[in-house]
């Protein structure tokens, strides 16, 4: 099983309707298949995510965050990992807001 514990990620790309950017940093913790993360930076004042990791390292997660506009936003996300030649991870994500306009998007995160 993948272990994300202690890893940090930065947003490489995101859909225009997303709040995260290259200034947003995620700090992952994992215990068994339970994944948590806190994140902030850019337009995100503070956020949390809670997810489950499967045997292939895919993450099914829910998130909530406060943006710099003072909006509390929530969503769901599915993340698929790729191990790079240097051993670092890229995460390919498909997400959907469960608040606001309920739109969908895609993002890519890179391990830092």
Beta strands, then each sheet from edge to edge (+ up, - down):
strand 1: 8-14
strand 2: 25-31
strand 3: 34-41
strand 4: 44-53
strand 5: 59-67
strand 6: 72-83
strand 7: 89-97
strand 8: 104-111
sheet 1: 1+ 2- 3+ 4- 5+ 6- 7+ 8- 1+
end
